[in-house]
């Protein structure tokens, strides 16, 4: 492992601060928080009005003195004070009291692959502000691989693909460490944005910000594969008149619109495979790619990866919570480090 398992076993709480959702795992209890990383603030008084799901529902529906903010962007804390306030409210008074009773409270948090020192420091300061005396940082790719049950400690190749809201991370792991990895700044939000822009330019239609994910609306059924429905009815607002309007959208055109962001993801996978030793690539021919993260559920994405790489592609059983559950498994001591005995003589 890139981080000491012995240190992680001493931690009491694990936090996954994602761009889309914040998840908290408490040792001995399990997953206690799984809410959107959103907070609503009264700009006149500075008071926090709502956090999580309720704050997300307020997006685009507030008067001018209420601001809806996202203190985490791309897996990095961009507003430490607001992230602390959001976490305090998400944890609740009862759970905060329980954690305060822990002597020398220790916390674990995951950071994106190759996160710069400033981003790592922001994550540490966020949790220190909540009372943690020590914070252990774990690479998101390692935590995700553990969370979906991959044999990361074995001398065989495992390929993990973390499909986040703001970025996609791809890596090949062996012997508990990352052999080669790539972070692509394209995630579920970029794909949704491509669909929104297509509808605006081709149909002069604006989708409400709080509509069900535009991609899920436009690409139901078999999703981005050609076997999907020929057209889909979309409801939105006319760009010119501002009135409500419905149009039938050709799903083939939508598939073309999201081709550019998906191409960037496929290029990233190709680079990881090119940088990987041939022996490990041979292992991946049988083992394939494991997809985790909320955007892994994008309909048809797994089939597109199979067609592009020629390798098996599987989606984890609970892809959205794999990262925090992997951190939790490390906290509970469920991962045993591989011991290499030096040869004598």
C-alpha positions in Angstrom: 0.0 0.0 0.0 1.1 3.6 -0.6 -0.1 4.4 3.0 0.6 2.5 6.2 -2.2 0.1 7.0 -1.1 0.1 10.6 -1.7 3.9 10.7 -5.1 3.5 9.0 -6.3 0.9 11.6 -5.8 3.6 14.2 -8.2 6.0 12.5 -11.8 6.4 13.8 -13.5 8.0 10.8 -13.1 8.0 7.0 -14.2 10.9 4.7 -14.7 10.9 0.9 -15.1 14.6 -0.1 -16.3 14.3 -3.7 -17.3 17.0 -6.1 -20.8 15.5 -6.3 -21.3 13.8 -2.9 -19.8 13.7 0.5 -19.6 10.3 2.3 -18.5 9.6 5.9 -17.7 6.1 7.3 -17.4 5.7 11.1 -15.3 2.7 12.4 -17.6 0.1 14.0 -20.8 1.8 12.6 -20.5 1.9 8.8 -21.6 4.5 6.3 -23.3 7.3 8.2 -23.4 10.2 5.7 -24.1 10.0 1.9 -25.3 13.5 0.8 -24.6 15.9 -2.1 -21.6 18.3 -1.5 -23.8 21.4 -1.5 -24.6 24.1 1.0 -27.0 27.1 0.9 -25.9 30.4 2.6 -27.7 33.6 3.4 -25.4 36.3 2.0 -26.9 39.0 4.3 -26.2 37.2 7.6 -23.7 34.5 6.6 -25.9 31.9 8.1 -26.0 28.4 6.7 -29.6 27.6 5.6 -29.3 24.1 4.3 -26.8 21.4 3.3 -27.0 18.1 1.3 -30.1 17.0 -0.6 -32.3 20.0 0.5 -29.6 22.5 -0.5 -29.2 20.8 -3.9 -32.9 21.1 -4.5 -32.6 24.8 -3.9 -30.2 25.3 -6.9 -31.7 27.8 -9.4 -34.7 28.4 -7.2 -33.4 30.9 -4.6 -33.9 34.6 -4.1 -30.8 36.8 -4.7 -29.7 36.9 -1.1 -29.4 33.0 -0.9 -26.3 31.5 -2.6 -25.9 27.8 -3.3 -22.3 26.8 -3.1 -20.2 23.7 -3.7 -17.1 23.8 -1.4 -15.5 20.8 -3.2 -14.5 20.9 -6.9 -12.8 18.0 -8.7 -12.1 16.2 -5.5 -10.3 19.2 -4.1 -11.6 21.4 -1.3 -11.8 25.0 -2.7 -13.5 26.6 0.4 -12.1 25.1 3.6 -14.4 27.0 6.0 -17.6 26.2 4.1 -16.5 22.5 3.8 -16.1 22.4 7.5 -19.5 23.9 8.2 -21.1 21.6 5.7 -19.5 18.5 7.3 -20.6 19.6 10.8 -24.2 19.8 9.7 -24.1 16.6 7.8 -22.6 14.7 10.7 -25.2 16.1 13.2 -24.8 17.0 16.8 -25.2 13.4 18.2 -22.5 11.9 15.9 -20.1 14.9 16.5 -20.4 14.3 20.3 -19.6 10.6 19.8 -16.5 11.5 17.8 -15.3 14.2 20.3 -15.2 11.5 23.0 -12.5 9.6 21.0 -9.0 10.2 22.5 -6.8 11.8 19.9 -9.4 11.5 17.1 -7.8 10.3 13.8 -9.3 10.6 10.4 -8.6 9.2 6.9 -9.5 10.9 3.7 -9.0 10.1 0.0 -7.4 12.5 -2.5 -7.3 12.3 -6.3 -4.3 10.7 -7.9 -1.4 13.1 -8.2 -3.2 15.8 -6.1 -0.8 18.7 -5.5 0.4 19.6 -2.0 -2.0 22.5 -1.8 -5.0 20.3 -2.4 -3.8 17.7 0.1 -3.3 20.5 2.7 -6.8 21.8 2.1 -8.2 18.3 2.8 -6.1 17.9 6.0 -7.1 21.4 7.3 -10.8 20.7 6.7 -10.7 17.6 8.9 -8.4 19.2 11.5 -10.9 22.0 11.8 -13.5 19.3 12.8 -11.3 18.0 15.7 -9.1 15.4 14.0 -5.6 15.3 15.6 -4.1 13.4 12.7 -5.3 12.9 9.1 -4.1 10.0 6.9 -4.4 10.6 3.1 -5.1 7.7 0.8 -5.1 7.7 -3.0 -8.6 7.5 -4.4 -7.6 4.7 -6.8 -6.3 2.5 -4.0 -9.4 3.0 -1.9 -11.7 2.3 -4.8 -9.8 -0.9 -5.7 -10.1 -2.1 -2.1 -13.8 -1.1 -1.9 -14.8 -3.2 -4.9 -12.9 -6.3 -3.8 -9.9 -6.3 -6.2 -6.9 -8.3 -5.1 -4.7 -5.2 -4.9 -2.0 -6.9 -2.7 -1.3 -9.7 -5.2 1.4 -9.6 -7.9 -1.1 -9.6 -10.7 -2.5 -6.6 -12.6 -5.8 -5.0 -11.7 -7.1 -2.1 -13.7 -9.5 0.4 -12.0 -11.4 3.2 -13.5 -12.9 5.8 -11.1 -15.6 7.7 -13.0 -16.2 10.9 -11.0 -18.4 14.0 -11.6 -15.4 16.2 -12.4 -12.7 13.8 -13.5 -12.0 10.2 -14.5 -9.0 8.4 -13.0 -7.6 5.2 -14.6 -4.8 3.1 -13.1 -3.1 -0.3 -13.2 -2.3 -1.7 -9.7 0.0 -4.5 -8.6 1.4 -5.5 -5.2 -0.7 -2.8 -3.4 0.8 0.1 -5.4 0.0 2.1 -8.5 2.1 1.0 -11.5 0.8 3.6 -13.9 -2.1 6.0 -13.7 -3.8 8.8 -15.6 -6.2 11.5 -14.4 -8.5 12.8 -17.2 -10.3 16.1 -16.5 -13.5 14.7 -18.0 -16.3 13.3 -15.8 -20.1 13.0 -15.6 -20.5 16.8 -15.5 -18.6 17.3 -18.8 -20.8 14.7 -20.5 -24.0 16.3 -19.1 -22.7 19.7 -20.3 -22.2 18.3 -23.8 -25.8 17.2 -23.9 -27.1 20.5 -22.6 -25.1 22.4 -25.2 -26.3 20.2 -28.0 -29.9 20.8 -27.0 -29.3 24.5 -26.8 -27.6 24.8 -30.2 -29.6 22.2 -32.2 -33.0 22.8 -30.7 -32.8 26.2 -29.0 -33.9 24.5 -25.8 -32.6 25.1 -22.3 -32.9 22.4 -19.7 -33.6 23.4 -16.0 -30.6 22.9 -13.8 -32.5 20.7 -11.4 -33.9 18.4 -14.1 -33.0 14.7 -13.7 -29.5 14.3 -15.2 -29.9 15.3 -18.8 -28.0 12.3 -20.0 -30.3 9.9 -18.2 -33.3 11.6 -19.8 -31.9 11.7 -23.3 -30.3 8.3 -23.4 -32.5 5.9 -21.5 -32.8 2.3 -22.6 -29.5 1.1 -24.0 -27.9 4.5 -23.5 -25.1 5.5 -25.8 -25.2 2.3 -27.8 -26.8 2.3 -31.2 -29.6 -0.1 -30.1 -31.1 2.6 -27.9 -34.4 4.4 -28.8 -34.4 6.5 -32.0 -35.8 9.6 -30.4 -36.7 10.9 -26.9 -39.1 13.6 -25.7 -37.4 16.4 -23.8 -39.1 19.2 -21.8 -37.3 22.5 -21.3 -37.5 26.3 -21.9 -37.3 28.0 -25.3 -34.2 30.1 -25.6 -35.9 32.9 -27.6 -39.4 33.1 -26.0 -38.6 31.8 -22.5 -41.8 29.6 -22.7 -42.0 25.9 -21.8 -41.5 23.7 -24.8 -41.1 20.0 -25.6 -39.1 18.6 -28.5 -38.3 15.1 -29.9 -34.5 14.7 -29.8 -32.7 12.3 -32.1 -30.6 10.2 -29.8 -28.1 9.5 -32.6 -27.2 13.2 -32.6 -26.9 13.1 -28.8 -24.4 10.2 -29.1 -22.3 12.3 -31.5 -22.4 15.2 -29.1 -20.9 13.2 -26.2 -18.4 11.5 -28.4 -15.7 14.2 -27.8 -15.6 13.9 -23.9 -15.7 10.1 -24.2 -12.8 10.1 -26.7 -10.7 11.9 -24.1 -11.4 9.1 -21.6 -10.6 6.4 -24.1 -7.3 8.2 -25.0 -6.4 8.2 -21.2 -7.0 4.4 -21.0 -4.8 3.9 -24.1 -2.0 5.9 -22.5 -2.2 3.9 -19.3 -1.9 0.6 -21.2 1.0 1.9 -23.3 2.9 2.9 -20.2 2.2 -0.4 -18.5 4.7 -3.3 -18.5 3.8 -6.1 -21.1 3.4 -8.8 -18.4 0.8 -6.8 -16.6 -1.1 -5.9 -19.8 -1.2 -9.7 -20.5 -2.9 -10.1 -17.1 -5.5 -7.5 -18.0 -6.5 -9.4 -21.1 -8.4 -11.8 -18.8 -9.1 -9.6 -15.8 -10.2 -6.5 -17.7 -11.3 -3.1 -16.3 -13.3 -2.5 -13.1 -15.5 0.6 -13.2 -16.5 2.5 -10.0 -17.9 5.9 -9.3 -21.3 7.5 -9.9 -20.7 8.1 -13.6 -19.9 4.4 -14.1 -23.7 3.9 -14.3 -23.9 6.0 -17.5 -25.9 3.7 -19.7 -23.9 2.0 -22.4 -20.5 3.3 -21.2 -19.2 -0.1 -20.3 -20.1 -1.5 -23.7 -18.3 1.4 -25.4 -15.2 0.6 -23.4 -15.4 -3.1 -24.4 -15.6 -2.2 -28.0 -12.7 0.3 -27.8 -10.3 -1.8 -25.8 -11.3 -5.4 -26.6 -11.0 -6.2 -22.8 -13.7 -7.4 -20.4 -15.3 -4.4 -18.5 -17.3 -4.8 -15.3 -19.1 -2.4 -13.1 -18.7 -2.7 -9.3 -21.7 -3.9 -7.3 -22.1 -0.5 -5.6 -19.9 1.8 -7.7 -20.9 5.0 -6.1 -19.7 4.1 -2.6 -16.7 1.9 -3.4 -14.2 4.6 -2.4 -15.5 5.2 1.1 -16.2 1.5 1.7 -12.6 0.8 0.7 -11.4 3.4 3.3 -13.7 1.7 5.8 -12.3 -1.7 5.1 -8.8 -0.4 5.8 -10.0 1.2 9.1 -11.6 -2.0 10.2 -8.4 -4.0 9.5 -10.0 -6.2 6.8 -7.0 -5.7 4.4 -3.9 -7.8 5.3 -0.6 -6.6 3.9 1.4 -9.0 1.8 4.5 -10.1 3.7 7.6 -10.7 1.6 10.2 -12.9 3.5 13.8 -12.2 2.3 15.5 -15.2 1.0 18.2 -16.5 3.3 21.6 -17.8 2.2 
